[in-house]
């Protein structure tokens, strides 16, 4: 009965009511799953990585709110989150994060040894990211590694190897993550200055919009290189062209640095990831 009463708060704490983070984590993982399997991913692999994405993103959100509990109370947008507002105790938060991480580990137990070994740095990255905002100038780059670590794990699970192409995909994801999370950081710029929190929006300063567009360009450029290495066809490049159009749309939203539009651009990045995935999936579908 206690658990049922607390469940709505746990759902809110794990951000299961806000799936954008799951999608931003899921798309690059699916890119890798499709490429590693030549467009024919085993259903078990799909289930494991989709479920693992939900669990690890949720665990990361819980740890983030635990780490920022003394900061969130000073930010209007976050002051009502369950931990900082006292609705969920710190002990409950830690238990919830541990439970989610253990469930994710159980989910990948059927996979090979290399994938299990890679899960260790994946957990460390997810758990440590919230603390990087205290000392890293661009914590968004660290987040890009954490959000993209499903890429090498997917290759390991399917090929029992992590080829060079996986690391190129990870690098593309890092630049994409810096782009969209800088848009997010532009929303909280004033609060971050007041609280002494590092962010890419503060690091880039008046060049923040240029930096966002530059990161989008680098991400797409790397993905073009990936396509050349894999000899992918026109459907793939049409997907990248669509992603580029989406990035240009984001420029129209963020160029005036208005908070609501910057947040809208951040949320819209789901379609950037989806466009890239659609290009990959359709290209492999055309081959078979």
C-alpha positions as CSV (number, residue, x, y, z in Angstrom):
1,X,0.0,0.0,0.0
2,X,2.9,2.4,0.8
3,X,4.4,1.7,-2.6
4,X,1.2,2.4,-4.4
5,X,0.8,5.7,-2.5
6,X,4.4,6.8,-3.4
7,X,4.3,5.6,-7.0
8,X,3.1,8.9,-8.5
9,X,6.0,10.6,-6.8
10,X,8.5,8.0,-8.0
11,X,7.2,8.3,-11.5
12,X,7.7,12.1,-11.4
13,X,11.2,11.7,-9.8
14,X,12.2,9.3,-12.6
15,X,10.8,11.7,-15.2
16,X,8.6,8.9,-16.7
17,X,6.0,11.5,-17.2
18,X,8.4,13.4,-19.4
19,X,9.7,11.0,-22.0
20,X,11.9,13.4,-24.0
21,X,15.1,12.2,-22.2
22,X,14.3,8.6,-23.0
23,X,13.9,9.4,-26.6
24,X,17.1,11.4,-26.8
25,X,18.9,8.4,-25.2
26,X,17.0,5.9,-27.3
27,X,17.6,7.2,-30.9
28,X,21.4,7.0,-30.9
29,X,21.1,3.5,-29.4
30,X,18.8,2.5,-32.2
31,X,21.2,4.0,-34.8
32,X,23.8,1.6,-33.5
33,X,21.5,-1.4,-33.1
34,X,20.4,-1.1,-36.8
35,X,23.9,-0.5,-38.2
36,X,25.5,-3.3,-36.1
37,X,22.9,-5.8,-37.2
38,X,22.8,-4.6,-40.9
39,X,19.2,-3.6,-40.5
40,X,18.0,-6.9,-38.9
41,X,18.2,-6.5,-35.1
42,X,17.2,-9.5,-33.1
43,X,14.0,-8.9,-31.1
44,X,15.6,-9.8,-27.8
45,X,18.4,-7.2,-28.4
46,X,15.7,-4.6,-29.2
47,X,13.8,-5.4,-26.1
48,X,16.9,-5.3,-23.9
49,X,18.2,-2.0,-25.2
50,X,14.8,-0.3,-25.2
51,X,14.1,-1.4,-21.7
52,X,17.7,-0.6,-20.5
53,X,17.3,2.9,-22.0
54,X,14.2,3.6,-20.0
55,X,15.7,2.1,-16.7
56,X,19.1,3.9,-17.0
57,X,17.6,7.2,-18.0
58,X,15.2,7.0,-15.0
59,X,18.0,6.1,-12.6
60,X,20.1,9.0,-14.0
61,X,17.2,11.4,-13.3
62,X,16.9,10.2,-9.7
63,X,20.6,10.6,-9.1
64,X,20.5,14.0,-10.8
65,X,17.7,15.2,-8.4
66,X,19.6,13.7,-5.4
67,X,22.8,15.5,-6.4
68,X,21.0,18.8,-7.1
69,X,18.6,18.7,-4.1
70,X,20.2,21.8,-2.5
71,X,20.4,23.6,-5.9
72,X,16.9,22.9,-7.3
73,X,15.1,24.6,-4.5
74,X,16.6,27.9,-5.7
75,X,15.4,27.5,-9.3
76,X,11.7,28.2,-10.1
77,X,11.5,25.5,-12.7
78,X,12.9,22.8,-10.4
79,X,11.9,23.8,-6.9
80,X,8.9,21.5,-6.9
81,X,10.8,18.4,-7.8
82,X,10.1,15.5,-5.3
83,X,13.5,15.4,-3.5
84,X,14.3,19.1,-3.2
85,X,10.7,19.8,-2.1
86,X,10.9,17.1,0.6
87,X,8.1,14.9,-0.9
88,X,10.6,12.1,-1.4
89,X,13.5,11.5,1.1
90,X,17.1,11.2,0.0
91,X,17.1,7.7,1.3
92,X,14.1,6.8,-0.9
93,X,15.8,8.4,-3.9
94,X,19.0,6.4,-3.4
95,X,16.9,3.2,-3.1
96,X,15.0,4.0,-6.2
97,X,18.1,4.7,-8.2
98,X,19.7,1.5,-7.0
99,X,16.6,-0.5,-7.8
100,X,16.4,0.9,-11.4
101,X,20.1,0.3,-12.0
102,X,19.9,-3.4,-10.7
103,X,16.9,-4.0,-13.0
104,X,18.9,-2.6,-15.9
105,X,21.8,-5.0,-15.0
106,X,19.4,-8.0,-14.8
107,X,18.1,-7.0,-18.2
108,X,21.5,-7.3,-19.9
109,X,22.6,-10.5,-18.1
110,X,21.7,-12.7,-21.2
111,X,24.2,-10.7,-23.3
112,X,27.9,-11.5,-23.9
113,X,30.8,-10.7,-21.6
114,X,32.0,-7.7,-23.5
115,X,28.6,-6.0,-23.2
116,X,28.5,-6.7,-19.5
117,X,32.0,-5.2,-19.1
118,X,30.9,-2.1,-21.0
119,X,27.9,-1.7,-18.7
120,X,30.3,-0.8,-15.8
121,X,31.6,2.5,-17.4
122,X,28.0,3.1,-18.6
123,X,26.7,3.1,-15.0
124,X,29.6,5.2,-13.8
125,X,29.0,7.8,-16.5
126,X,25.3,8.0,-15.7
127,X,25.8,8.2,-12.0
128,X,28.6,10.8,-12.1
129,X,27.2,13.2,-14.7
130,X,25.1,15.3,-12.3
131,X,28.3,16.2,-10.3
132,X,30.2,17.4,-13.4
133,X,28.2,20.6,-13.4
134,X,30.3,21.6,-10.4
135,X,33.7,21.6,-12.2
136,X,33.5,20.9,-16.0
137,X,33.2,23.9,-18.2
138,X,31.1,22.0,-20.7
139,X,29.3,19.2,-18.8
140,X,27.1,18.7,-21.8
141,X,30.1,16.9,-23.5
142,X,30.2,14.4,-20.6
143,X,26.4,13.9,-21.0
144,X,26.9,13.2,-24.6
145,X,29.3,10.3,-23.7
146,X,26.8,9.1,-21.1
147,X,23.8,9.3,-23.4
148,X,25.7,7.7,-26.2
149,X,27.3,4.8,-24.4
150,X,24.5,2.5,-25.6
151,X,26.3,2.8,-29.0
152,X,29.4,0.7,-28.2
153,X,27.3,-1.6,-26.0
154,X,24.9,-2.3,-29.0
155,X,27.8,-3.2,-31.2
156,X,29.3,-5.4,-28.5
157,X,26.0,-7.2,-28.0
158,X,25.5,-7.9,-31.6
159,X,29.0,-8.3,-33.0
160,X,30.9,-9.1,-29.8
161,X,33.3,-6.3,-30.9
162,X,33.3,-2.5,-30.9
163,X,34.5,-1.4,-34.3
164,X,35.8,2.1,-35.2
165,X,32.4,3.0,-36.7
166,X,30.9,2.8,-33.2
167,X,33.2,5.4,-31.9
168,X,32.4,7.7,-34.8
169,X,28.7,7.4,-34.0
170,X,29.5,8.1,-30.4
171,X,31.4,11.3,-31.4
172,X,28.4,12.4,-33.6
173,X,26.1,11.9,-30.6
174,X,28.4,14.0,-28.3
175,X,28.2,17.0,-30.7
176,X,24.4,16.5,-31.1
177,X,24.1,16.3,-27.3
178,X,26.1,19.5,-26.8
179,X,23.8,21.2,-29.3
180,X,20.5,20.2,-27.7
181,X,21.6,20.5,-24.1
182,X,23.1,23.9,-24.8
183,X,19.6,24.9,-25.9
184,X,18.3,23.6,-22.6
185,X,21.0,25.4,-20.7
186,X,20.1,28.6,-22.4
187,X,16.8,28.4,-20.5
188,X,18.6,28.2,-17.2
189,X,21.4,30.7,-17.9
190,X,20.5,33.3,-15.3
191,X,19.9,30.7,-12.6
192,X,23.2,28.9,-13.4
193,X,25.1,32.2,-13.1
194,X,23.4,32.9,-9.7
195,X,24.2,29.4,-8.4
196,X,27.7,29.1,-9.8
197,X,26.8,26.1,-12.0
198,X,28.8,25.4,-15.1
199,X,27.1,25.0,-18.5
200,X,27.9,25.2,-22.2
201,X,25.6,28.2,-22.5
202,X,27.7,30.1,-20.1
203,X,31.0,28.8,-21.6
204,X,30.1,29.8,-25.1
205,X,28.6,33.1,-23.9
206,X,27.5,35.4,-26.7
207,X,28.6,32.8,-29.2
208,X,26.1,30.2,-27.8
209,X,23.8,30.2,-30.9
210,X,26.8,29.9,-33.2
211,X,28.2,27.0,-31.1
212,X,24.9,25.2,-31.2
213,X,24.7,25.4,-34.9
214,X,28.4,24.4,-35.2
215,X,27.7,21.3,-33.1
216,X,24.8,20.4,-35.3
217,X,27.0,20.8,-38.3
218,X,29.7,18.6,-36.8
219,X,27.3,15.9,-35.8
220,X,25.8,15.8,-39.3
221,X,29.2,15.9,-40.9
222,X,30.4,12.9,-38.9
223,X,27.2,11.0,-39.8
224,X,27.9,11.7,-43.4
225,X,31.4,10.3,-42.9
226,X,29.8,7.2,-41.3
227,X,27.5,6.8,-44.3
228,X,30.5,6.9,-46.6
229,X,32.4,4.3,-44.6
230,X,29.4,2.0,-44.6
231,X,28.5,2.7,-48.3
232,X,25.0,3.7,-47.3
233,X,22.6,4.9,-49.9
234,X,20.3,7.8,-50.7
235,X,17.7,7.1,-48.0
236,X,20.3,7.6,-45.3
237,X,21.4,10.9,-46.7
238,X,17.8,12.1,-47.1
239,X,17.4,11.3,-43.4
240,X,20.5,13.5,-42.7
241,X,19.1,16.2,-44.9
242,X,15.9,16.2,-42.9
243,X,17.9,16.3,-39.7
244,X,19.8,19.3,-41.1
245,X,16.5,21.0,-41.9
246,X,15.4,20.4,-38.3
247,X,18.6,22.0,-37.0
248,X,17.9,25.1,-39.2
249,X,14.4,25.3,-37.7
250,X,16.0,25.2,-34.2
251,X,18.1,28.2,-35.3
252,X,15.0,30.2,-35.9
253,X,13.8,29.3,-32.3
254,X,17.0,30.1,-30.4
255,X,18.5,33.0,-32.3
256,X,16.7,35.5,-30.0
257,X,17.6,33.5,-26.9
258,X,14.0,33.6,-25.6
259,X,13.6,31.0,-22.8
260,X,10.4,29.4,-24.1
261,X,11.7,29.0,-27.7
262,X,15.0,27.6,-26.5
263,X,13.1,25.0,-24.5
264,X,10.9,24.3,-27.5
265,X,14.0,23.7,-29.6
266,X,15.4,21.3,-27.0
267,X,12.2,19.3,-27.0
268,X,12.1,19.2,-30.8
269,X,15.4,17.4,-30.9
270,X,13.4,14.1,-30.7
271,X,12.7,14.7,-34.4
272,X,16.4,15.2,-35.2
273,X,17.2,11.8,-33.8
274,X,14.2,10.2,-35.4
275,X,15.1,11.6,-38.8
276,X,18.6,10.1,-38.6
277,X,17.1,6.8,-37.5
278,X,14.5,6.8,-40.3
279,X,17.3,7.3,-42.9
280,X,19.2,4.4,-41.5
281,X,16.2,2.0,-41.2
282,X,14.9,2.9,-44.7
283,X,18.3,2.5,-46.3
284,X,18.8,-1.0,-44.9
285,X,15.2,-1.9,-45.8
286,X,16.0,-0.9,-49.4
287,X,18.9,-3.3,-49.4
288,X,16.9,-6.4,-48.5
